[in-house]
Amino acid sequence: MIIFRYLAREALISTAAVTSVLLLIITSARLIKYLADAATGKLEASFVFWVILWRIPGFLELLLPLGLFLGILLAFGRLYLDSEMVVLRACGISQKRLALYALGPAALVAAMVAVMTLWLAPLGAAKSEEIFSIQEARSELELLTPGRFQSQTSGRQVTYAESYDAEADQLQEIFIAQRNEAGEPIVLMAERAERQFLPEYGGRFLILQNGYRYDGVPGQAAYSRTAYESYGISLPEAEIAREVTELDALPTRQLMTSEDPKQEARLHWRLSLPVLAFIVTLIAVPMSRTNPRQGRFAKLIPSIIVYLLYLSLLTSTRSAVEDGDLSVWMLWVIHGGFILLAANLILADRFWERVWNRLPSLPRFRRRGA
């Protein structure tokens, strides 16, 4: 048990470090994208944190197996580099025993992946989809950032507000430039504006107060100027909640009762991710074996290539199953193939070392007097 706790601690520490770095990289990239959307008015700034928070489980369901794979490679590789594995081998710890010990932290990571992929990731995807659906239904006029010109998605309108009065919930000094169906420009200016719901007119409106409307083509004398006390612009109805149809956001219970090929493929994909954690662990144990002369990261790149091949086969097979080209059980056939690969690497104790020794190595220098 002392050896098991030592190896499990080393593997889990490396796994946590690698997963944290990968998660930081991915969330930073998404955060930059969402902040850019918030700066242009496509997304409210107050929702950025919640979107990132709800998307983290979806990131972790794939990052945890990768972090475990790299963590075992780095942890066990260090033990080989420091000749600690030599001592363990001398004490009777075989490659099979190492694989069994590594399944301990793998079981913990697999349980975390199961919680993520079966419950938290679909819930987070549904919450994120709900936020985006609300934002897509909102008008650009509702997402105005004071002090910034904002262009409408269709390119037919540009809006500017000098400031926002939070107490009165009003926009101050409004400028709106738009084009009508004929392509003629229209300019609206107002001292303030507020949103109102007018059931007698069938929806929500942005009410401009104390302003002017200019109609005409710049450079031509034929234009009109209309003063108004109140001017309404129709706003689209916001969808507070809508039925989630994205596969990533469907609850696992709904997938279990469905006969749709796409939903069946997604169900087996979710069930296969915890299994992925066990299989990559069995592959990582024999591939972590290194010669002290080769360095700690000697087999890192070949191991990553094997992992990427494994994951690419799974994702491409899932896409083929969703299209109806393959049976859903092909996902498990791929898992079975890599289990055989792991068993071959573990049972052939000297297999990887012989393959590696055939590769060209750096020149070795003899010590003086040897």
Backbone hydrogen bonds in HBPLUS format (Angstrom, degrees):
<---DONOR---> <-ACCEPTOR-->    atom                        ^
c    i                          cat <-CA-CA->   ^        H-A-AA   ^      H-
h    n   atom  resd res      DA  || num        DHA   H-A  angle D-A-AA Bond
n    s   type  num  typ     dist DA aas  dist angle  dist       angle   num
A0005-ARG N   A0001-MET O   2.87 MM   4  6.01 166.0  1.89 150.1 153.1     1
A0006-TYR N   A0002-ILE O   3.01 MM   4  6.18 153.3  2.08 143.9 151.6     2
A0007-LEU N   A0003-ILE O   2.92 MM   4  6.14 170.3  1.93 155.9 157.9     3
A0008-ALA N   A0004-PHE O   2.84 MM   4  5.95 163.1  1.87 152.6 158.2     4
A0009-ARG N   A0005-ARG O   2.91 MM   4  5.93 156.2  1.97 141.1 147.6     5
A0010-GLU N   A0006-TYR O   3.05 MM   4  6.28 163.7  2.08 150.4 154.4     6
A0011-ALA N   A0007-LEU O   2.97 MM   4  6.16 161.4  2.01 149.7 154.9     7
A0012-LEU N   A0008-ALA O   2.88 MM   4  6.00 163.0  1.91 151.0 155.7     8
A0013-ILE N   A0009-ARG O   2.97 MM   4  6.02 159.0  2.01 149.3 154.8     9
A0014-SER N   A0010-GLU O   3.19 MM   4  6.31 166.3  2.21 145.0 148.7    10
A0015-THR N   A0011-ALA O   2.88 MM   4  6.03 153.6  1.95 143.8 152.3    11
A0016-ALA N   A0012-LEU O   2.86 MM   4  6.00 162.8  1.89 148.4 152.3    12
A0017-ALA N   A0013-ILE O   3.02 MM   4  6.23 157.9  2.07 147.3 153.4    13
A0018-VAL N   A0014-SER O   2.95 MM   4  6.11 170.6  1.96 154.1 156.5    14
A0019-THR N   A0015-THR O   2.91 MM   4  5.97 167.1  1.93 152.2 156.5    15
A0020-SER N   A0016-ALA O   2.98 MM   4  5.97 154.9  2.04 140.9 147.9    16
A0021-VAL N   A0017-ALA O   3.11 MM   4  6.34 158.8  2.16 148.2 153.2    17
A0022-LEU N   A0018-VAL O   3.02 MM   4  6.26 167.8  2.03 154.9 158.1    18
A0023-LEU N   A0019-THR O   2.83 MM   4  5.94 159.4  1.87 149.3 155.7    19
A0024-LEU N   A0020-SER O   2.92 MM   4  6.03 152.8  1.99 143.1 150.5    20
A0025-ILE N   A0021-VAL O   3.04 MM   4  6.31 153.9  2.11 147.5 154.0    21
A0026-ILE N   A0022-LEU O   3.06 MM   4  6.32 166.2  2.08 152.4 155.3    22
A0027-THR N   A0023-LEU O   2.91 MM   4  5.97 170.8  1.92 153.6 156.7    23
A0028-SER N   A0024-LEU O   2.98 MM   4  5.90 148.4  2.09 137.6 146.4    24
A0029-ALA N   A0025-ILE O   3.11 MM   4  6.34 156.4  2.16 144.2 150.0    25
A0030-ARG N   A0026-ILE O   3.00 MM   4  6.32 162.5  2.03 153.1 157.8    26
A0031-LEU N   A0027-THR O   2.76 MM   4  5.84 152.1  1.84 142.8 151.6    27
A0032-ILE N   A0028-SER O   3.00 MM   4  6.20 155.4  2.06 147.5 152.5    28
A0033-LYS N   A0029-ALA O   3.25 MM   4  6.53 156.4  2.31 142.5 148.4    29
A0034-TYR N   A0030-ARG O   2.91 MM   4  6.20 164.1  1.94 156.5 160.2    30
A0035-LEU N   A0031-LEU O   2.86 MM   4  5.98 156.8  1.91 149.6 156.2    31
A0036-ALA N   A0032-ILE O   3.01 MM   4  6.17 149.7  2.10 141.8 149.8    32
A0037-ASP N   A0033-LYS O   3.03 MM   4  6.39 150.3  2.12 144.4 152.7    33
A0038-ALA N   A0034-TYR O   2.87 MM   4  6.15 149.7  1.96 144.2 153.1    34
A0039-ALA N   A0035-LEU O   2.86 MM   4  6.09 147.2  1.97 144.1 152.8    35
A0040-THR N   A0036-ALA O   3.18 MM   4  6.41 142.8  2.32 141.1 149.6    36
A0042-LYS N   A0037-ASP O   2.82 MM   5  5.03 135.0  2.02 160.0 155.4    37
A0041-GLY N   A0038-ALA O   3.24 MM   3  5.05 155.6  2.30  95.9 103.1    38
A0047-PHE N   A0044-GLU O   3.04 MM   3  5.55 154.6  2.11 113.7 121.3    39
A0048-VAL N   A0045-ALA O   3.30 MM   3  5.48 157.3  2.35 105.7 112.0    40
A0051-VAL N   A0047-PHE O   2.97 MM   4  6.16 157.3  2.03 156.1 162.1    41
A0052-ILE N   A0048-VAL O   3.10 MM   4  6.34 166.9  2.12 154.9 157.7    42
A0053-LEU N   A0049-PHE O   2.93 MM   4  6.11 160.5  1.97 148.3 154.3    43
A0054-TRP N   A0050-TRP O   2.93 MM   4  6.07 160.5  1.97 148.9 153.0    44
A0055-ARG N   A0051-VAL O   3.08 MM   4  6.17 132.4  2.31 139.6 151.9    45
A0055-ARG N   A0052-ILE O   3.19 MM   3  5.15 133.3  2.42  94.9 107.7    46
A0059-PHE N   A0055-ARG O   3.20 MM   4  6.58 142.0  2.35 146.0 156.9    47
A0059-PHE N   A0056-ILE O   2.98 MM   3  5.05 125.1  2.29 100.2 115.0    48
A0060-LEU N   A0056-ILE O   2.95 MM   4  6.22 159.2  1.99 159.2 165.1    49
A0061-GLU N   A0057-PRO O   3.17 MM   4  6.30 142.7  2.31 146.6 153.7    50
A0062-LEU N   A0059-PHE O   3.35 MM   3  6.02 153.5  2.42 113.9 119.9    51
A0063-LEU N   A0059-PHE O   3.07 MM   4  6.18 150.4  2.16 144.3 153.0    52
A0064-LEU N   A0060-LEU O   2.95 MM   4  5.50 165.7  1.97 141.8 143.1    53
A0067-GLY N   A0063-LEU O   2.71 MM   4  5.84 158.3  1.75 153.1 160.2    54
A0068-LEU N   A0064-LEU O   2.87 MM   4  6.04 155.5  1.93 151.2 157.5    55
A0069-PHE N   A0065-PRO O   2.96 MM   4  6.14 160.1  2.00 146.2 151.4    56
A0070-LEU N   A0066-LEU O   2.98 MM   4  6.20 172.4  1.98 157.3 158.3    57
A0071-GLY N   A0067-GLY O   2.76 MM   4  5.72 147.5  1.86 140.0 150.7    58
A0072-ILE N   A0068-LEU O   2.98 MM   4  6.12 160.8  2.02 151.5 154.0    59
A0073-LEU N   A0069-PHE O   3.17 MM   4  6.38 159.3  2.21 143.2 149.3    60
A0074-LEU N   A0070-LEU O   2.93 MM   4  6.12 162.0  1.96 151.5 155.5    61
A0075-ALA N   A0071-GLY O   2.84 MM   4  5.91 164.2  1.86 149.3 154.7    62
A0076-PHE N   A0072-ILE O   2.92 MM   4  5.72 161.1  1.96 144.4 149.8    63
A0077-GLY N   A0073-LEU O   2.93 MM   4  5.62 139.6  2.09 127.4 139.8    64
A0078-ARG N   A0074-LEU O   3.01 MM   4  6.10 147.4  2.12 137.9 144.9    65
A0079-LEU N   A0075-ALA O   3.22 MM   4  6.57 150.1  2.31 140.8 148.9    66
A0080-TYR N   A0076-PHE O   2.97 MM   4  6.34 151.1  2.06 148.4 155.7    67
A0081-LEU N   A0077-GLY O   2.92 MM   4  6.14 154.6  1.99 143.9 151.5    68
A0082-ASP N   A0078-ARG O   2.87 MM   4  6.09 151.5  1.95 149.9 156.5    69
A0084-GLU N   A0079-LEU O   2.84 MM   5  5.00 133.1  2.06 156.7 160.2    70
A0085-MET N   A0079-LEU O   3.26 MM   6  5.58 154.9  2.33 117.5 117.0    71
A0083-SER N   A0080-TYR O   3.14 MM   3  4.98 159.5  2.19 102.2 106.6    72
A0088-LEU N   A0084-GLU O   3.03 MM   4  6.38 156.2  2.09 146.3 153.1    73
A0089-ARG N   A0085-MET O   2.81 MM   4  6.00 156.1  1.87 147.5 154.0    74
A0090-ALA N   A0086-VAL O   2.96 MM   4  6.16 148.9  2.05 140.6 149.4    75
A0091-CYS N   A0087-VAL O   3.01 MM   4  6.30 129.7  2.27 137.8 151.2    76
A0091-CYS N   A0088-LEU O   3.08 MM   3  4.99 131.2  2.33  91.8 105.4    77
A0093-ILE N   A0088-LEU O   2.93 MM   5  5.37 163.0  1.96 149.2 145.6    78
A0092-GLY N   A0089-ARG O   3.06 MM   3  5.13 159.9  2.10 104.8 109.5    79
A0098-LEU N   A0094-SER O   3.01 MM   4  6.33 154.5  2.07 146.9 153.9    80
A0099-ALA N   A0095-GLN O   3.03 MM   4  6.27 154.2  2.10 143.7 150.2    81
A0100-LEU N   A0096-LYS O   3.00 MM   4  6.33 154.5  2.07 148.9 155.6    82
A0101-TYR N   A0097-ARG O   2.91 MM   4  6.19 157.1  1.96 150.4 156.7    83
A0102-ALA N   A0098-LEU O   2.89 MM   4  6.13 151.2  1.98 146.4 154.6    84
A0103-LEU N   A0099-ALA O   3.16 MM   4  6.41 128.9  2.44 137.5 149.7    85
A0103-LEU N   A0100-LEU O   3.22 MM   3  5.24 138.0  2.41  95.2 106.6    86
A0104-GLY N   A0101-TYR O   3.17 MM   3  5.72 159.0  2.22 111.2 117.4    87
A0106-ALA N   A0102-ALA O   3.25 MM   4  6.38 150.9  2.33 141.4 149.8    88
A0107-ALA N   A0103-LEU O   2.90 MM   4  5.94 141.9  2.04 136.5 143.5    89
A0107-ALA N   A0104-GLY O   3.14 MM   3  5.32 126.9  2.44 100.4 112.8    90
A0108-LEU N   A0104-GLY O   3.40 MM   4  6.83 152.9  2.48 146.1 152.6    91
A0109-VAL N   A0105-PRO O   3.02 MM   4  6.30 165.4  2.04 152.2 155.6    92
A0110-ALA N   A0106-ALA O   2.78 MM   4  5.90 156.8  1.83 147.6 154.9    93
A0111-ALA N   A0107-ALA O   2.98 MM   4  6.14 150.5  2.07 141.9 149.0    94
A0112-MET N   A0108-LEU O   3.11 MM   4  6.44 154.8  2.18 145.8 152.4    95
A0113-VAL N   A0109-VAL O   2.86 MM   4  6.15 157.6  1.91 152.2 158.7    96
A0114-ALA N   A0110-ALA O   2.87 MM   4  6.09 153.3  1.94 145.4 152.7    97
A0115-VAL N   A0111-ALA O   3.09 MM   4  6.37 156.4  2.14 146.5 151.8    98
A0116-MET N   A0112-MET O   2.99 MM   4  6.24 157.1  2.05 147.0 153.8    99
A0117-THR N   A0113-VAL O   2.82 MM   4  5.98 178.2  1.82 162.3 161.9   100
A0118-LEU N   A0114-ALA O   2.95 MM   4  5.70 156.0  2.01 142.9 149.4   101
A0119-TRP N   A0115-VAL O   3.16 MM   4  5.60 144.1  2.30 130.3 137.7   102
A0120-LEU N   A0115-VAL O   3.08 MM   5  6.39 162.3  2.11 154.9 157.0   103
A0121-ALA N   A0116-MET O   2.59 MM   5  5.26 163.6  1.61 154.3 155.1   104
A0123-LEU N   A0119-TRP O   3.12 MM   4  6.22 158.7  2.17 149.5 156.2   105
A0124-GLY N   A0120-LEU O   2.77 MM   4  5.93 161.0  1.81 153.9 159.4   106
A0125-ALA N   A0121-ALA O   2.89 MM   4  6.04 156.5  1.94 150.2 156.8   107
A0126-ALA N   A0122-PRO O   2.94 MM   4  6.10 153.0  2.01 144.3 151.3   108
A0127-LYS N   A0123-LEU O   2.99 MM   4  6.27 159.8  2.03 150.5 155.6   109
A0128-SER N   A0124-GLY O   2.92 MM   4  6.08 160.0  1.96 147.8 153.6   110
A0129-GLU N   A0125-ALA O   2.87 MM   4  6.00 158.1  1.92 144.8 151.2   111
A0130-GLU N   A0126-ALA O   2.93 MM   4  6.12 146.9  2.04 141.9 151.1   112
A0131-ILE N   A0127-LYS O   3.02 MM   4  6.33 154.2  2.09 146.5 152.8   113
A0132-PHE N   A0128-SER O   2.94 MM   4  6.23 165.8  1.96 154.6 158.0   114
A0133-SER N   A0129-GLU O   2.89 MM   4  5.97 149.5  1.98 142.1 150.7   115
A0134-ILE N   A0130-GLU O   3.13 MM   4  6.32 153.7  2.21 143.5 149.5   116
A0135-GLN N   A0131-ILE O   3.01 MM   4  6.30 159.7  2.05 148.8 154.7   117
A0136-GLU N   A0132-PHE O   2.85 MM   4  5.98 157.9  1.90 149.1 154.7   118
A0137-ALA N   A0133-SER O   3.19 MM   4  6.26 140.0  2.36 134.6 144.0   119
A0138-ARG N   A0135-GLN O   3.22 MM   3  5.22 143.8  2.36  96.7 106.9   120
A0142-GLU N   A0139-SER O   2.96 MM   3  5.35 142.7  2.11 107.6 117.7   121
A0143-LEU N   A0140-GLU O   3.18 MM   3  5.14 141.6  2.34  96.0 106.9   122
A0148-ARG N   A0145-THR O   3.23 MM   3  5.86 131.4  2.48 151.4 149.4   123
A0147-GLY N   A0161-ALA O   2.65 MM  14  5.92 166.8  1.67 168.2 170.8   124
A0150-GLN N   A0159-THR O   2.93 MM   9  5.35 161.2  1.97 153.3 159.6   125
A0159-THR N   A0150-GLN O   2.90 MM   9  5.35 162.9  1.93 150.1 154.7   126
A0152-GLN N   A0157-GLN O   2.73 MM   5  5.19 162.5  1.76 164.4 162.7   127
A0155-GLY N   A0152-GLN O   2.87 MM   3  5.15 148.1  1.97 108.4 119.0   128
A0179-ARG N   A0156-ARG O   3.18 MM  23  5.69 133.8  2.40 154.2 158.6   129
A0158-VAL N   A0177-ALA O   2.80 MM  19  5.20 155.7  1.86 152.8 161.1   130
A0177-ALA N   A0158-VAL O   2.87 MM  19  5.20 168.0  1.89 157.9 162.0   131
A0160-TYR N   A0175-PHE O   2.78 MM  15  5.05 145.3  1.90 156.2 160.9   132
A0175-PHE N   A0160-TYR O   2.84 MM  15  5.05 155.3  1.90 156.8 157.4   133
A0162-GLU N   A0172-GLN O   3.04 MM  10  5.82 131.0  2.29 156.3 166.8   134
A0162-GLU N   A0173-GLU O   3.26 MM  11  5.43 151.7  2.34 129.3 137.5   135
A0172-GLN N   A0163-SER O   2.90 MM   9  5.18 173.8  1.90 143.4 143.6   136
A0165-ASP N   A0170-GLN O   2.76 MM   5  5.18 167.8  1.77 169.3 169.8   137
A0169-ASP N   A0165-ASP O   2.76 MM   4  5.52 117.3  2.15 138.7 156.6   138
A0170-GLN N   A0165-ASP O   3.10 MM   5  5.18 151.3  2.18 136.9 144.0   139
A0171-LEU N   A0193-ALA O   2.84 MM  22  5.09 159.5  1.88 150.2 155.4   140
A0193-ALA N   A0171-LEU O   2.83 MM  22  5.09 136.7  2.02 142.2 149.2   141
A0173-GLU N   A0191-GLU O   2.65 MM  18  4.51 163.8  1.68 132.0 128.7   142
A0174-ILE N   A0190-ALA O   2.86 MM  16  5.11 143.9  1.99 141.0 151.1   143
A0190-ALA N   A0174-ILE O   3.07 MM  16  5.11 154.6  2.13 138.6 141.3   144
A0176-ILE N   A0188-LEU O   2.82 MM  12  4.98 159.9  1.86 152.6 155.0   145
A0188-LEU N   A0176-ILE O   2.74 MM  12  4.98 165.4  1.76 154.7 159.6   146
A0178-GLN N   A0186-ILE O   2.83 MM   8  5.22 167.7  1.85 157.6 161.9   147
A0186-ILE N   A0178-GLN O   2.66 MM   8  5.22 150.4  1.74 164.3 162.0   148
A0180-ASN N   A0184-GLU O   3.05 MM   4  5.61 157.1  2.10 150.7 153.9   149
A0183-GLY N   A0180-ASN O   2.95 MM   3  5.24 159.1  1.99 111.2 117.8   150
A0187-VAL N   A0214-TYR O   2.98 MM  27  5.03 164.0  2.00 145.5 150.6   151
A0214-TYR N   A0187-VAL O   2.79 MM  27  5.03 163.5  1.82 151.2 156.9   152
A0189-MET N   A0212-TYR O   2.93 MM  23  5.31 160.2  1.97 157.9 161.6   153
A0212-TYR N   A0189-MET O   2.79 MM  23  5.31 138.6  1.96 137.6 151.0   154
A0191-GLU N   A0209-GLN O   3.13 MM  18  6.16 139.5  2.31 156.6 166.7   155
A0191-GLU N   A0210-ASN O   3.16 MM  19  5.72 141.1  2.31 124.3 133.9   156
A0209-GLN N   A0192-ARG O   2.97 MM  17  5.60 162.3  2.00 165.2 161.7   157
A0194-GLU N   A0207-ILE O   3.11 MM  13  5.39 149.3  2.20 135.5 143.4   158
A0207-ILE N   A0194-GLU O   2.79 MM  13  5.39 163.6  1.81 169.4 163.6   159
A0196-GLN N   A0205-PHE O   2.88 MM   9  5.43 164.2  1.91 161.5 166.5   160
A0205-PHE N   A0196-GLN O   2.79 MM   9  5.43 165.2  1.81 164.9 170.2   161
A0198-LEU N   A0203-GLY O   2.94 MM   5  5.70 157.3  1.99 162.8 161.4   162
A0201-TYR N   A0198-LEU O   3.05 MM   3  5.55 148.5  2.15 112.4 121.3   163
A0203-GLY N   A0198-LEU O   3.38 MM   5  5.70 170.3  2.39 130.5 133.2   164
A0202-GLY N   A0199-PRO O   3.13 MM   3  4.80 153.8  2.20  93.9 101.9   165
A0235-LEU N   A0204-ARG O   2.85 MM  31  5.37 165.4  1.87 150.2 145.4   166
A0206-LEU N   A0233-ILE O   2.77 MM  27  5.07 161.7  1.81 147.4 152.2   167
A0233-ILE N   A0206-LEU O   2.93 MM  27  5.07 148.8  2.03 132.9 143.1   168
A0208-LEU N   A0231-TYR O   2.64 MM  23  4.91 169.5  1.65 158.9 156.1   169
A0231-TYR N   A0208-LEU O   2.77 MM  23  4.91 145.4  1.88 143.6 150.7   170
A0210-ASN N   A0229-GLU O   2.98 MM  19  4.36 152.5  2.06 105.7 113.3   171
A0211-GLY N   A0228-TYR O   3.07 MM  17  5.61 153.2  2.14 146.9 155.3   172
A0228-TYR N   A0211-GLY O   3.00 MM  17  5.61 161.2  2.04 153.4 152.0   173
A0213-ARG N   A0226-THR O   2.75 MM  13  5.04 147.7  1.85 141.5 152.6   174
A0226-THR N   A0213-ARG O   2.82 MM  13  5.04 163.8  1.84 148.7 154.4   175
A0215-ASP N   A0224-SER O   2.98 MM   9  5.19 159.3  2.02 143.3 149.8   176
A0224-SER N   A0215-ASP O   2.76 MM   9  5.19 152.5  1.83 146.9 156.4   177
A0220-GLN N   A0217-VAL O   3.16 MM   3  5.79 156.4  2.21 144.7 145.1   178
A0223-TYR N   A0221-ALA O   2.95 MM   2  5.89 115.4  2.38 115.1  98.4   179
A0249-ALA N   A0246-GLU O   3.07 MM   3  5.34 138.3  2.25 102.6 114.2   180
A0250-LEU N   A0247-LEU O   3.30 MM   3  5.31 158.6  2.34 102.2 108.4   181
A0254-GLN N   A0251-PRO O   3.16 MM   3  5.41 123.5  2.49 101.2 114.2   182
A0255-LEU N   A0251-PRO O   3.23 MM   4  6.62 149.9  2.32 145.4 153.9   183
A0256-MET N   A0252-THR O   3.00 MM   4  6.28 145.5  2.12 148.5 157.8   184
A0258-SER N   A0255-LEU O   3.27 MM   3  5.17 162.8  2.30 101.8 106.8   185
A0264-GLU N   A0260-ASP O   2.88 MM   4  6.10 155.2  1.94 158.6 166.8   186
A0265-ALA N   A0261-PRO O   2.92 MM   4  6.04 157.8  1.97 145.4 151.2   187
A0266-ARG N   A0262-LYS O   3.04 MM   4  6.29 152.6  2.12 141.1 148.5   188
A0267-LEU N   A0263-GLN O   2.97 MM   4  6.16 149.8  2.06 142.6 150.4   189
A0268-HIS N   A0264-GLU O   3.05 MM   4  6.32 168.3  2.06 155.4 156.9   190
A0269-TRP N   A0265-ALA O   2.93 MM   4  6.06 143.3  2.07 140.1 151.1   191
A0270-ARG N   A0266-ARG O   3.02 MM   4  6.25 155.8  2.08 144.1 149.2   192
A0271-LEU N   A0267-LEU O   3.02 MM   4  6.33 155.8  2.08 148.0 155.1   193
A0272-SER N   A0268-HIS O   2.94 MM   4  5.97 135.3  2.14 137.1 148.2   194
A0276-LEU N   A0272-SER O   2.85 MM   4  6.12 140.8  2.01 145.5 157.5   195
A0276-LEU N   A0273-LEU O   3.08 MM   3  4.86 119.7  2.47  90.6 106.0   196
A0277-ALA N   A0273-LEU O   3.34 MM   4  6.73 142.0  2.49 144.7 152.4   197
A0277-ALA N   A0274-PRO O   3.20 MM   3  5.32 127.7  2.49  96.1 108.2   198
A0279-ILE N   A0275-VAL O   3.08 MM   4  6.40 164.2  2.11 156.5 160.8   199
A0280-VAL N   A0276-LEU O   2.99 MM   4  6.09 170.9  2.00 156.4 158.6   200
A0281-THR N   A0277-ALA O   3.29 MM   4  6.29 140.9  2.45 132.7 142.4   201
A0282-LEU N   A0278-PHE O   3.15 MM   4  6.51 156.4  2.21 148.0 153.0   202
A0283-ILE N   A0279-ILE O   3.03 MM   4  6.35 143.4  2.16 145.0 155.8   203
A0284-ALA N   A0280-VAL O   2.84 MM   4  5.92 150.7  1.93 140.7 148.7   204
A0285-VAL N   A0281-THR O   3.15 MM   4  6.33 151.4  2.24 153.3 157.9   205
A0287-MET N   A0283-ILE O   3.41 MM   4  6.46 155.2  2.47 144.5 151.5   206
A0288-SER N   A0284-ALA O   2.91 MM   4  5.84 120.5  2.27 144.8 155.6   207
A0288-SER N   A0285-VAL O   3.40 MM   3  5.42 151.3  2.48  98.9 106.9   208
A0289-ARG N   A0286-PRO O   3.38 MM   3  5.76 164.9  2.40 107.6 112.0   209
A0294-GLN N   A0291-ASN O   2.78 MM   3  5.28 147.0  1.89 118.2 128.4   210
A0300-LEU N   A0297-PHE O   3.38 MM   3  5.12 165.5  2.40  99.9 103.7   211
A0303-SER N   A0299-LYS O   3.10 MM   4  6.06 153.8  2.17 140.3 148.0   212
A0304-ILE N   A0300-LEU O   2.93 MM   4  6.16 155.2  1.99 149.3 156.1   213
A0305-ILE N   A0301-ILE O   3.02 MM   4  6.26 154.2  2.09 152.6 159.6   214
A0306-VAL N   A0302-PRO O   3.12 MM   4  6.42 153.5  2.19 144.2 150.4   215
A0307-TYR N   A0303-SER O   3.01 MM   4  6.35 158.1  2.06 149.6 155.6   216
A0308-LEU N   A0304-ILE O   2.84 MM   4  6.07 165.1  1.86 154.6 158.3   217
A0309-LEU N   A0305-ILE O   2.92 MM   4  6.09 153.2  2.00 145.8 153.3   218
A0310-TYR N   A0306-VAL O   2.98 MM   4  6.21 156.3  2.03 146.4 152.8   219
A0311-LEU N   A0307-TYR O   2.91 MM   4  6.21 168.1  1.93 159.0 160.9   220
A0312-SER N   A0308-LEU O   2.82 MM   4  5.85 154.4  1.89 144.2 152.1   221
A0313-LEU N   A0309-LEU O   3.02 MM   4  6.15 156.1  2.08 145.7 151.2   222
A0314-LEU N   A0310-TYR O   3.15 MM   4  6.44 154.3  2.22 144.7 151.8   223
A0315-THR N   A0311-LEU O   2.96 MM   4  6.21 165.9  1.98 153.6 156.5   224
A0316-SER N   A0312-SER O   2.95 MM   4  6.01 164.7  1.98 149.0 153.7   225
A0317-THR N   A0313-LEU O   2.97 MM   4  5.95 153.2  2.04 139.8 147.6   226
A0318-ARG N   A0314-LEU O   2.91 MM   4  6.11 153.3  1.99 145.5 153.1   227
A0319-SER N   A0315-THR O   3.01 MM   4  6.29 156.2  2.07 145.9 151.7   228
A0320-ALA N   A0316-SER O   2.99 MM   4  6.25 154.2  2.06 143.5 150.6   229
A0321-VAL N   A0317-THR O   2.87 MM   4  6.11 150.9  1.95 148.8 156.9   230
A0322-GLU N   A0318-ARG O   2.93 MM   4  6.18 156.1  1.99 148.5 154.9   231
A0323-ASP N   A0319-SER O   3.05 MM   4  6.29 140.7  2.21 140.4 150.7   232
A0325-ASP N   A0320-ALA O   2.88 MM   5  5.24 147.6  1.98 164.5 158.0   233
A0324-GLY N   A0321-VAL O   3.00 MM   3  4.96 151.6  2.08  99.9 109.0   234
A0330-MET N   A0327-SER O   3.10 MM   3  5.77 167.6  2.12 117.9 121.5   235
A0331-LEU N   A0328-VAL O   3.34 MM   3  6.14 161.2  2.37 116.5 120.0   236
A0332-TRP N   A0329-TRP O   3.10 MM   3  5.31 124.2  2.43  99.7 112.4   237
A0333-VAL N   A0329-TRP O   3.09 MM   4  6.46 139.7  2.26 140.7 152.6   238
A0334-ILE N   A0330-MET O   3.10 MM   4  6.34 154.0  2.17 145.7 150.2   239
A0335-HIS N   A0331-LEU O   3.21 MM   4  6.56 155.6  2.27 139.3 145.9   240
A0336-GLY N   A0332-TRP O   2.89 MM   4  6.08 154.3  1.95 141.3 148.5   241
A0337-GLY N   A0333-VAL O   2.91 MM   4  6.23 148.8  2.01 145.8 154.1   242
A0338-PHE N   A0334-ILE O   3.12 MM   4  6.44 156.4  2.18 151.9 156.8   243
A0339-ILE N   A0335-HIS O   2.93 MM   4  6.19 137.1  2.11 144.2 157.0   244
A0340-LEU N   A0336-GLY O   3.05 MM   4  6.34 153.8  2.12 146.5 152.4   245
A0341-LEU N   A0337-GLY O   3.08 MM   4  6.41 147.9  2.19 137.4 146.5   246
A0342-ALA N   A0338-PHE O   2.94 MM   4  6.12 158.0  1.99 139.8 145.0   247
A0343-ALA N   A0339-ILE O   2.86 MM   4  6.13 159.3  1.91 149.8 155.7   248
A0344-ASN N   A0340-LEU O   2.89 MM   4  6.07 153.2  1.97 145.5 152.8   249
A0345-LEU N   A0341-LEU O   3.01 MM   4  6.27 156.0  2.07 149.1 155.1   250
A0346-ILE N   A0342-ALA O   2.95 MM   4  6.15 152.4  2.03 148.7 156.4   251
A0347-LEU N   A0343-ALA O   2.87 MM   4  5.91 169.0  1.88 151.2 154.7   252
A0348-ALA N   A0344-ASN O   2.99 MM   4  5.84 157.3  2.04 139.9 146.9   253
A0349-ASP N   A0347-LEU O   3.02 MM   2  5.51 119.0  2.40 109.2  92.5   254
A0351-PHE N   A0348-ALA O   3.07 MM   3  5.14 165.5  2.09 111.0 114.9   255
A0354-ARG N   A0350-ARG O   3.11 MM   4  6.24 157.8  2.17 149.8 155.0   256
A0355-VAL N   A0351-PHE O   3.13 MM   4  6.47 159.7  2.18 153.1 158.6   257
A0356-TRP N   A0352-TRP O   2.92 MM   4  6.09 162.8  1.95 150.2 155.0   258
A0357-ASN N   A0353-GLU O   2.93 MM   4  6.07 151.6  2.01 145.8 153.4   259
A0358-ARG N   A0355-VAL O   3.28 MM   3  5.47 144.8  2.41 100.1 109.8   260
A0359-LEU N   A0356-TRP O   3.10 MM   3  5.48 152.7  2.18 108.0 116.0   261
A0370-ALA N   A0367-ARG O   3.04 MM   3  5.53 157.2  2.09 136.4 135.5   262
